Structures are given as C-alpha cells and as structure tokens.
Amino acid sequence: MTENLDSLKINFDTEGLWVLNITLAIIMFGIALGITLDDFKRLFKKPKILFTGVVSQFILLPMVTFIFIKFVNPMPSIALGMMMVAACPGGNISNFMTQMAKGNVALSVSLTAFSTLISLVMTPFNLYFYGNLYAPTAEILRTIELNPWELIKLVTLIMGIPLILGMWVRKSKPKLAAKASKILKPVSLLIFMLFIIIAFYDNFDIFINYIEYVLLLVIAHNLLALLTGFYFAKLMKLSFKDQKTISIETGIQNSGLGLLLIFSFFNGLGGMALLVAFWAIWDIFSGLALGGFWSKQKITA
C-alpha cells in the first residue's frame, strides 16, 4: 500500500481548483485590506526583527525540514509534501493566533505582508532547490517537469496581485477597506475550511486508508517548525512577545497555497496532497492550542 501512495491521485475537479484559486485570492485580498506601507516601514526600522523573521521562515524552516526528511526517510511524495509546506509563507490566520497568544500583532501583520511578498520568489526557489537536492523527490520533479517560472507566475497571480490591490484599496478608500475586511476575512476562511472538509469527504476512503502515514509526521513537523521559530528568536535575543510571534509565523504555514500548487502542478499527487491537507487542519488546532496556552502566561515583555 505504501508504494501506491506515491502514485495515488487525489480526486479533484477543475471547478474545485477554480474555487480554491478564487478563495485564496480573496483571503489574501482581505488580509491586504488591513496592510499599509507603514507595516513594511516598521519592519525596516527594526532590521534585526526582519532578519529573524525572514531567516526563520524561508531559510531555517526549509533547511530543518530537509534534515528531518533525511532522518525519518518518508515516502518520496510525502517528503515532497513536507518540502512544499516548508516553502510556503506564513498562514493567513497567524495574525489572529498571535493576538490570542498575546504576541506582537503589529509584527505579525508586518511579517505576513513581507513574507507574502518575498514568497513570490522564495516559495518556488525553496521547493525547487530542496526538491532536487533529495534524490527521491528529485525523481518526482523530473517526472512532473516542474517549471519554476510557471510556479512563480501562479504564486504572483494568487498572492501578489491581491496583496497589491488590497493595499491600494486600503490607501485610497480606508473606510470601505475596513468594512470589507470585516466581512471578507471570516467568510473567505469559512469557505476555505468548507473546501478542506469537502476534499476530505470526496476522498474519504483514501484519507482513512493512508492517514496513518502522515499523522505523526505532520504533528512532529509542525512542532519542529514552531520550535525553530521560537528558539531562533530567543537566540537573537528578541522579547518574549516577539519570540511567540516568530514562532507562530514560522509554524503556521499557508497550506491553502500548498494545496493549490499541488493540484496545479502535481496532479493531486497522493502523498503530497494528503500531507498538506492534514497540515491545513492540524496547524489550526496546534496554533489555537498554543495561542490559548500562551494567553495564560503572565510574562508579556
């Protein structure tokens, strides 16, 4: 059965792919309605925090993921799914979880904006680099014939354009942006969650038969990501609030983007799709649990 997982395809039609495209674009647009140029300026005024956030998310996490894969030696398609998760920018609900954890919300918003911007290049780069560095996943990439420029174009279309458009609306029509943001954020996230549930339902037999192969890996990988962000921020001597923020930004990944890339470029490759789909559910649970735990801590400095 394990051999079949690398060649298994998750059932997903063209209409569903369009729904996912539009949903992710709307989520990004809704987030961008709350982002201003001052958010970027705030980061550049504190280069140490910017350096920590970027290195943790786009350098350390993919590297640590690669080492973890070499250590546990999962099936090739699952390994590629782990690389996909590590290559994606921070998840869209990280700001809410940071607020819940009594972290630095302004920093979280700024990092979300900046990581989304540089993910246009870094997400395709990390996936392509580490995917080809590991022989079993390199074989899959040769079979798929992944074009990194097509990958960049899709990420730019789904993440970059809504980001710029949302920021423009925020600057030119702030009152409209504030009202629209309150509606778009919860509605789009609800649609995304329904999408995940429907995907599970349509492929229920597959998930039941194969979930054991990704369950512990996702939990361990997510914990590793959270710890990487937290302890790197601690090593950089950031405040406890900032440590919590960097941890959440590193550990809560944009799994929706990962799923979109898998269905667009990898034809719903079983191990990849299964791992990233389960991550999309698990990191919400772990983020809420961690946010709830930290919300009870008295140290906020």
C-alpha positions in Angstrom: 0.0 0.0 0.0 2.9 2.4 0.8 4.2 2.1 -2.8 0.8 3.1 -4.1 0.7 6.3 -2.2 3.5 7.8 -4.4 1.4 7.2 -7.5 -2.0 7.8 -6.0 -4.0 10.8 -7.2 -6.5 12.7 -5.0 -9.8 13.3 -6.8 -10.2 17.0 -7.5 -12.0 18.5 -10.5 -11.4 21.7 -12.5 -14.3 23.6 -10.9 -12.9 22.8 -7.4 -9.5 24.1 -8.5 -11.0 27.4 -9.6 -12.9 27.7 -6.3 -9.6 27.2 -4.4 -7.8 29.8 -6.7 -10.5 32.4 -6.1 -10.8 31.6 -2.3 -7.1 32.1 -1.8 -7.1 35.3 -3.8 -10.0 36.6 -1.7 -8.3 35.6 1.6 -5.2 37.5 0.5 -7.1 40.5 -0.6 -9.0 40.6 2.7 -5.7 40.5 4.6 -4.2 43.1 2.4 -7.1 45.5 3.2 -5.5 45.7 6.7 -2.0 46.3 5.5 -0.3 49.6 4.8 3.1 50.7 3.6 3.8 51.7 7.3 3.7 47.9 8.1 6.7 47.4 5.8 8.4 50.6 7.1 8.0 49.3 10.6 10.0 46.2 9.7 12.8 48.1 8.0 13.2 50.3 11.1 13.9 47.1 13.0 16.2 45.1 10.8 17.0 42.6 13.5 13.4 41.5 13.7 13.0 41.5 9.9 16.2 39.4 9.6 14.9 36.9 12.3 11.5 36.5 10.7 12.7 36.0 7.2 15.6 33.7 8.1 13.4 31.6 10.4 10.7 31.2 7.8 12.5 31.0 4.5 16.0 29.7 5.4 15.9 27.7 8.6 12.5 26.0 8.2 13.2 24.6 4.8 16.7 23.5 5.9 15.5 21.9 9.1 12.7 20.2 7.1 15.3 18.8 4.7 17.4 17.4 7.6 14.2 16.0 9.2 13.3 14.3 6.0 16.8 12.8 5.7 16.5 11.5 9.2 13.0 9.9 9.0 13.2 8.9 5.3 9.4 9.2 4.5 7.9 8.1 1.1 9.1 10.4 -1.7 5.7 12.0 -2.3 5.2 12.7 1.4 8.7 14.2 1.6 7.9 16.5 -1.2 4.7 17.5 0.6 6.8 18.4 3.7 9.1 20.5 1.4 6.0 22.2 0.0 4.7 23.1 3.4 8.1 24.5 4.5 8.4 26.5 1.3 5.1 28.3 1.7 4.8 31.7 3.5 3.0 32.1 6.9 -0.6 31.1 7.1 -3.4 33.7 6.9 -4.7 33.1 10.4 -1.3 33.7 12.1 -2.3 37.2 13.0 -5.4 36.0 14.9 -3.3 33.4 16.7 -0.7 35.9 17.6 -3.3 38.2 19.1 -4.7 35.2 21.1 -1.2 34.4 22.3 -0.6 38.0 23.5 2.2 38.3 21.0 3.2 41.3 18.8 0.3 41.7 16.5 1.8 44.6 14.6 4.9 42.5 13.9 2.7 39.5 12.9 0.8 41.7 10.3 4.1 43.2 9.0 5.7 39.8 8.7 2.7 38.3 7.0 2.8 41.1 4.4 6.5 40.9 3.8 6.7 37.1 3.7 3.8 37.1 1.2 5.8 39.5 -1.0 9.1 37.6 -0.9 7.3 34.2 -1.2 6.7 35.1 -4.9 10.3 34.1 -5.3 11.3 32.1 -2.2 8.5 29.6 -2.3 9.3 28.3 -5.8 13.0 28.6 -5.1 12.9 26.5 -1.9 10.6 23.9 -3.3 12.8 23.5 -6.5 16.1 23.7 -4.6 15.4 21.2 -1.8 13.2 19.0 -4.0 16.1 18.5 -6.4 18.7 18.2 -3.5 17.0 15.0 -2.2 17.2 12.1 -4.7 13.7 10.5 -4.2 11.9 13.8 -4.6 14.2 14.9 -7.5 12.9 11.9 -9.4 9.3 13.1 -8.9 10.2 16.6 -10.1 11.8 15.1 -13.2 8.6 13.2 -13.9 6.5 16.2 -13.3 8.9 18.5 -15.2 8.2 21.4 -12.9 8.7 24.8 -14.5 9.8 27.2 -11.7 8.7 30.2 -13.8 5.2 28.9 -14.1 5.2 28.4 -10.4 6.3 32.0 -9.8 3.6 33.2 -12.2 0.8 31.3 -10.3 2.0 32.5 -6.9 2.2 36.0 -8.1 -1.3 35.8 -9.5 -2.9 34.3 -6.4 -0.8 36.1 -3.7 1.0 39.1 -5.2 -1.8 40.8 -7.2 -4.4 40.6 -4.4 -1.8 41.9 -1.9 -1.1 45.0 -4.0 -4.8 45.6 -4.9 -5.9 45.3 -1.3 -3.2 47.7 -0.1 -4.3 50.1 -2.8 -7.9 50.0 -1.7 -6.8 50.4 1.9 -4.9 53.6 1.0 -7.5 55.1 -1.4 -10.7 54.1 0.4 -9.8 53.3 4.1 -13.5 53.3 5.3 -14.5 50.9 2.6 -11.5 48.7 3.3 -12.3 48.5 7.0 -15.9 47.4 6.3 -14.9 44.9 3.6 -12.1 43.4 5.7 -14.5 42.5 8.5 -16.7 40.6 6.0 -14.1 39.0 3.8 -11.8 37.6 6.4 -14.3 35.3 8.2 -16.3 34.5 5.1 -13.2 33.5 3.0 -11.7 31.5 5.8 -15.0 29.7 6.3 -15.1 28.9 2.5 -11.6 27.6 2.7 -12.4 25.3 5.7 -15.5 24.0 3.8 -13.3 23.3 0.9 -10.9 21.2 3.0 -13.9 19.3 4.5 -15.4 18.6 1.1 -12.0 17.5 -0.2 -11.8 15.0 2.7 -15.3 13.8 2.1 -14.8 13.3 -1.7 -11.6 11.3 -0.9 -12.7 9.7 2.4 -11.5 6.2 1.6 -8.1 7.5 0.6 -7.7 9.5 3.8 -8.9 6.6 6.0 -6.5 4.1 4.4 -3.4 6.4 4.3 -3.8 8.9 7.1 -1.5 6.8 9.4 1.4 7.6 7.1 1.2 11.3 7.6 -0.4 11.8 11.1 2.7 11.6 13.2 4.9 13.3 10.6 2.6 16.3 10.4 2.5 16.7 14.2 6.2 16.3 14.5 7.0 18.6 11.6 4.6 21.3 12.8 6.1 21.1 16.3 9.6 21.4 14.8 8.6 24.5 12.9 7.1 26.2 16.0 10.2 25.4 18.0 12.5 26.6 15.2 10.9 30.0 15.1 10.7 30.3 18.9 14.3 29.3 19.7 15.8 31.2 16.8 14.1 34.4 18.0 15.3 33.6 21.5 18.8 33.1 20.2 18.5 36.5 18.5 17.6 38.0 22.0 14.1 39.2 20.9 11.5 39.9 23.5 9.1 37.1 24.7 6.3 38.7 22.7 8.4 38.7 19.6 9.5 35.1 20.2 5.9 34.0 20.3 5.2 35.9 17.2 8.1 34.5 15.2 7.2 31.0 16.4 3.6 31.3 15.1 4.7 32.9 11.9 7.1 30.1 11.3 4.8 27.2 12.4 1.5 28.3 10.8 2.0 27.8 7.1 -0.2 28.8 4.2 -1.3 25.2 3.4 -4.0 26.5 1.0 -1.3 27.8 -1.3 0.5 24.5 -1.0 -2.7 22.6 -2.0 -3.2 24.9 -4.9 0.3 24.3 -6.2 -0.1 20.5 -5.7 -3.3 20.4 -7.7 -2.0 22.8 -10.4 1.5 21.3 -11.0 1.5 17.8 -9.4 -2.0 16.5 -10.5 -3.0 15.9 -6.9 -0.1 13.6 -6.1 -1.3 11.4 -3.3 1.3 11.7 -0.6 1.8 15.4 -1.1 -1.9 16.3 -1.1 -2.6 14.1 1.9 0.2 15.6 4.0 -0.6 19.2 3.1 -4.4 18.7 3.6 -3.9 17.2 7.0 -1.4 20.0 7.8 -4.1 22.6 6.9 -6.3 21.2 9.6 -3.6 20.3 12.2 -1.9 23.7 12.3 -5.2 25.4 13.0 -5.6 23.1 16.0 -2.0 23.5 17.2 -2.0 27.2 16.7 -5.2 27.7 18.7 -3.9 25.4 21.4 -0.5 27.2 21.6 -2.3 30.6 21.5 -4.5 29.5 24.3 -1.6 28.3 26.4 0.4 31.5 25.9 -2.6 33.7 26.6 -2.5 32.4 30.2 1.2 33.2 30.6 1.9 36.3 32.7 5.2 37.2 31.0 4.5 39.6 28.2 7.7 41.6 28.0 
